[in-house]
Amino acid sequence: MTEAEVMDLSLADFFLPDGRDPLVPPDGFTAWLEAGRRAVSLYEPTLLQGPVPRTTLAAPDGPQRVINMASYNYLGLSHRPEVVAASCAALREYGTGACGSPLLSGLTDLHRRLEAELSAFLGREQTMLFNSGFAGALGILAGTLRRGDVGVLDAKCHVCLVEGARLAGARLEFFDHNSAASLDDALARHKACRRLVVLEGVYSMDGDMGDLPGLVPVARDHGVGMMIDEAHSVLLFGQTGRGVTEHFGCDDAVTLKYGTFSKAFAGIGGFVSGPAELLNYLRLYASSYGFSCALPPAVVAGLLAALAVARREPGLRARAAENAEYFRTQLRGMGIDTGASTTQVVPVMIGSDRALLYDLCQELRRRGLFLAPVDYPAAPEDELRFRASITAAHTRADLDQALNILANVVAPRVQRRYS
Ligand SMILES: Cc1ncc(COP(=O)(O)O)c(C=O)c1O
């Protein structure tokens, strides 16, 4: 297979099976993977240190120091001494795992404290914890929607939300990204059905915010409830860090607030906060809650400490925002397209040239910048990109060094398309 043939294909070409045995990948897949090894080697990199701004990757020629813009450690909490200390203390006291599902084997007092503190922080009656963000989305949607219902999702919603609605057996309707008119149409088409509007606080590949001021009134006019995914926005936006609902002053308009602990909380897990009556139902009908192990207590203790730090130090989210603004402004100054980003998620648009995306990515890594390539179908075919995650922990020197590398490697190759 030639390089050009490899680059003509994407994951979408190997989705549908061509043989009779589901345990055998489609024809040509393994040859494609082998031939595209240069590109494939950029995925699942091995880190020899934590997800900090300057980290070390395992590379063929030995450990490589890089500036890390690929981790979601937005407030830099993964290595805060009080977070690590709380986690270590719980590890000693409670051991390594919860060793059972919440329903049958129970939750520790630490889990109960986190539920209560999140409910108080978010101004909601109750909170449920999941052992992953992805599992949380599946559980919430499959626990609330039923066959015959309609999940009305923003077209840019994360795959976990799409798969949650699918798992429920509900009909999926996508409305154009952030379009009030398109949402109105979608809701009007299914007036007779039970409907749920699902959107995100900050879109994970584009770094723009959900247009709550435009969308909330439409859902309200149709009498339809909303669920928001604040994975990339909780602890980062709003006066007190509650997220984009607080930022836009519409906390009360969104019934279910869902988020993950894998980003600004720098841990793992997911949560949903909302009305007690609904969550009491969900505890019994969200399979990923009832039939899957509870979060390890040591993780929960770290999350409690991370929440306390984020609440006590609003300067952290201000720093993340300032850093992102600086980084984006500098990129735009170089003629690099950062799409619709207004947040700490900053796309570096490349366009439709897949070979260019991977060539540039190899060169960025070689020069010491760790950025994630985003290929189709995770982004539209003509909007392949890198996605930079800017954090409060990046120093001005980290940002400037990364910008310098981007100015030398990326700007000369993409400038003409966007300037
Ligand atoms: C918007 C969004 N929602 C949910 C998730 C799933 O969260 P987790 O990775 O914590 O399972 C992600 C993951 O990146 C995400 O970007």
The ligand as an SDF file (V2000), in Angstrom:
LIG
                    3D

 16 16  0  0  0  0  0  0  0  0999 V2000
  -17.4020   16.3260   26.1900 C   0  0  0  0  0  0  0  0  0  0  0  0
  -17.0060   15.0470   26.8320 C   0  0  0  0  0  0  0  0  0  0  0  0
  -17.9130   14.3680   27.5490 N   0  0  0  0  0  0  0  0  0  0  0  0
  -17.6180   13.2150   28.1470 C   0  0  0  0  0  0  0  0  0  0  0  0
  -16.3710   12.6500   28.0510 C   0  0  0  0  0  0  0  0  0  0  0  0
  -16.0740   11.3330   28.7070 C   0  0  0  0  0  0  0  0  0  0  0  0
  -15.3480   11.5640   29.8610 O   0  0  0  0  0  0  0  0  0  0  0  0
  -14.2430   10.5920   30.4520 P   0  0  0  0  0  0  0  0  0  0  0  0
  -13.0370   10.6760   29.5540 O   0  0  0  0  0  0  0  0  0  0  0  0
  -13.9740   11.1950   31.7760 O   0  0  0  0  0  0  0  0  0  0  0  0
  -14.8100    9.2360   30.4860 O   0  0  0  0  0  0  0  0  0  0  0  0
  -15.3880   13.3100   27.3180 C   0  0  0  0  0  0  0  0  0  0  0  0
  -14.0470   12.7310   27.1950 C   0  0  0  0  0  0  0  0  0  0  0  0
  -13.1130   13.2550   26.7100 O   0  0  0  0  0  0  0  0  0  0  0  0
  -15.7140   14.5520   26.7030 C   0  0  0  0  0  0  0  0  0  0  0  0
  -14.8110   15.2390   25.9870 O   0  0  0  0  0  0  0  0  0  0  0  0
  1  2  1  0
  2  3  1  0
  2 15  2  0
  3  4  2  0
  4  5  1  0
  5  6  1  0
  5 12  2  0
  6  7  1  0
  7  8  1  0
  8  9  2  0
  8 10  1  0
  8 11  1  0
 12 13  1  0
 12 15  1  0
 13 14  2  0
 15 16  1  0
M  END
$$$$
